[in-house]
Amino acid sequence: MFEKQGNEERQSGIVELVAKQGFQTIEALAQHFGVTVQTIRRDVNMLASEGRLSRYRGGAGLSSSIENMEYERRRVVNLAPKQRIAAMVAQDVPDNASLFINIGTTTEQASRALLSHKNLRVVTNNINVAKIMSDNQQCSIVMAGGKVRNRDGAVIGQLAVQMIEQFRADIGIIGISGIDKDGGLFDYDLDEVMCTQAIIRNSRRVFLLADHSKFGRPAMVRVGDLSQINALYTDAPPPDSIAAILEASGATLEISG
């Protein structure tokens, strides 16, 4: 347990160092953190697989702010933490609730965790969520219309935004690609971001689902700010700056065991 905590702390430190100073060699990172080159290589491989940085020959640099990793890969990265996050969210969603659910692998897991709920009304721009939740015979599903993004089943664009704007839901369940240390919420695609912004505007409460790899991860398009959410569900303590923003805005921080 202590070793795992130490690994996570060091890996977060690597991401922070690369974000501040740019490309770092494996040898420099090993010296900075007082561990072996082999340990740093394992850390860099793990962080690259999570999309938190990019692995280069001999070192590590910032991950891309303009392109996300492909969807099937994202589905399996940090799967267990995403499932734990989804289980927490499901506990806080009552029966007989209306929900928005946006695109994302963690929101997909949330839809699976909600399959035993009764009398839900769901509006989604995520084909995968609609398909998953259709197994719940007591769930009514509204699928937003618009342009289908083939690679991940997202329905995006102005038509989808206009349809979302016709509803007011009890809870908006959203995923995100990156949370900046100043509390900014970011994603990669403007059309997708516009849909998420519409969900935030039209939700009475907003639940943000983000595993630890999203803290400090760069993405280009601003979705909004942590002050706009009511609860953050994650699997590890966030950086102090993010925790402080949540506390100042009165948002709840839920961390899976």
Backbone hydrogen bonds, N-H to C=O, Kabsch-Sander energy under -0.5 kcal/mol:
donor,donor_aa,acceptor,acceptor_aa,energy
5,Q,1,M,-2.3
6,G,2,F,-2.4
7,N,3,E,-2.5
8,E,4,K,-2.5
9,E,5,Q,-2.3
10,R,6,G,-2.5
11,Q,7,N,-2.8
12,S,8,E,-2.2
13,G,9,E,-1.9
14,I,10,R,-2.2
15,V,11,Q,-2.1
16,E,12,S,-2.2
17,L,13,G,-2.5
18,V,14,I,-2.6
19,A,15,V,-2.3
20,K,16,E,-1.9
21,Q,17,L,-2.8
22,G,18,V,-2.3
24,Q,60,A,-2.6
26,I,58,G,-2.3
29,L,25,T,-2.1
30,A,26,I,-2.4
31,Q,27,E,-2.2
32,H,28,A,-2.5
33,F,29,L,-2.3
34,G,30,A,-0.9
35,V,30,A,-1.8
40,I,36,T,-1.9
41,R,37,V,-2.5
42,R,38,Q,-2.0
43,D,39,T,-2.3
44,V,40,I,-3.1
45,N,41,R,-2.5
46,M,42,R,-2.3
47,L,43,D,-2.9
48,A,44,V,-2.5
49,S,45,N,-2.0
50,E,46,M,-1.3
51,G,48,A,-1.0
52,R,47,L,-2.4
53,L,47,L,-0.8
54,S,61,G,-3.0
56,Y,59,G,-2.5
59,G,56,Y,-2.0
60,A,24,Q,-2.5
61,G,54,S,-2.5
63,S,52,R,-0.5
73,R,70,E,-0.5
74,R,70,E,-1.9
75,R,71,Y,-1.8
76,V,72,E,-0.7
76,V,73,R,-1.0
77,V,73,R,-1.5
79,L,76,V,-1.3
82,K,78,N,-2.1
83,Q,79,L,-2.3
84,R,80,A,-2.1
85,I,81,P,-2.4
86,A,82,K,-2.5
87,A,83,Q,-2.0
88,M,84,R,-1.8
89,V,85,I,-2.3
90,A,86,A,-2.4
91,Q,87,A,-1.4
92,D,88,M,-0.9
92,D,89,V,-1.2
93,V,89,V,-0.5
93,V,90,A,-0.9
96,N,118,K,-2.7
97,A,94,P,-0.5
99,L,121,R,-3.3
100,F,171,I,-2.3
101,I,123,V,-1.7
102,N,173,I,-1.8
108,E,104,G,-1.4
109,Q,105,T,-1.5
110,A,106,T,-1.9
111,S,107,T,-2.1
112,R,108,E,-1.7
113,A,109,Q,-2.1
114,L,110,A,-1.0
115,L,112,R,-1.4
117,H,114,L,-1.7
120,L,138,Q,-0.8
121,R,97,A,-2.3
122,V,120,L,-0.5
122,V,140,S,-3.2
123,V,99,L,-2.9
124,T,142,V,-2.3
125,N,101,I,-1.0
127,I,125,N,-0.5
127,I,153,G,-2.9
130,A,126,N,-2.2
131,K,127,I,-2.3
132,I,128,N,-2.5
133,M,129,V,-2.9
134,S,130,A,-1.1
135,D,132,I,-1.5
136,N,133,M,-1.7
137,Q,135,D,-0.9
139,C,136,N,-1.8
140,S,120,L,-2.9
142,V,122,V,-3.3
143,M,141,I,-0.5
144,A,124,T,-2.7
144,A,142,V,-0.6
147,K,156,I,-2.3
149,R,154,A,-3.4
150,N,148,V,-0.9
152,D,149,R,-1.5
153,G,149,R,-2.0
154,A,149,R,-0.8
155,V,125,N,-3.0
156,I,147,K,-2.8
156,I,154,A,-0.6
157,G,191,D,-0.5
161,V,157,G,-2.0
162,Q,158,Q,-2.7
163,M,159,L,-1.9
164,I,160,A,-2.4
165,E,161,V,-2.1
166,Q,163,M,-1.5
167,F,164,I,-1.8
169,A,202,N,-2.1
170,D,98,S,-0.5
171,I,98,S,-1.9
172,G,205,R,-2.8
173,I,100,F,-3.1
173,I,171,I,-0.6
174,I,172,G,-0.7
174,I,207,F,-2.6
176,I,209,L,-0.6
177,S,186,F,-1.3
178,G,186,F,-1.9
179,I,214,K,-2.9
180,D,178,G,-0.5
180,D,184,G,-2.7
183,G,180,D,-2.1
185,L,224,G,-2.4
186,F,178,G,-2.8
187,D,221,V,-2.7
193,V,189,D,-2.5
194,M,190,L,-2.4
195,C,191,D,-1.3
196,T,192,E,-2.0
197,Q,193,V,-2.8
198,A,194,M,-1.8
199,I,195,C,-2.0
200,I,196,T,-2.4
201,R,197,Q,-2.4
202,N,198,A,-1.5
203,S,200,I,-1.1
204,R,169,A,-2.6
205,R,170,D,-1.0
207,F,172,G,-3.1
208,L,206,V,-0.6
208,L,231,A,-3.0
209,L,174,I,-2.8
209,L,207,F,-0.5
210,A,208,L,-0.5
210,A,233,Y,-2.6
214,K,211,D,-2.2
215,F,212,H,-1.3
216,G,179,I,-3.3
216,G,214,K,-0.5
217,R,214,K,-1.2
220,M,65,S,-1.1
221,V,187,D,-2.8
222,R,220,M,-0.5
223,V,185,L,-3.5
224,G,185,L,-1.2
226,L,183,G,-2.1
228,Q,225,D,-2.2
229,I,226,L,-1.7
230,N,206,V,-2.5
231,A,206,V,-1.5
232,L,252,T,-2.8
233,Y,208,L,-3.1
233,Y,231,A,-0.5
234,T,232,L,-0.5
234,T,254,E,-2.7
242,I,239,P,-0.6
243,A,239,P,-2.3
244,A,240,D,-2.5
245,I,241,S,-1.7
246,L,242,I,-2.2
247,E,243,A,-2.3
248,A,244,A,-2.4
249,S,245,I,-1.9
250,G,246,L,-0.8
250,G,247,E,-0.7
251,A,246,L,-1.9
252,T,230,N,-2.6
254,E,232,L,-3.1
254,E,252,T,-0.6
255,I,253,L,-0.5
256,S,234,T,-2.3
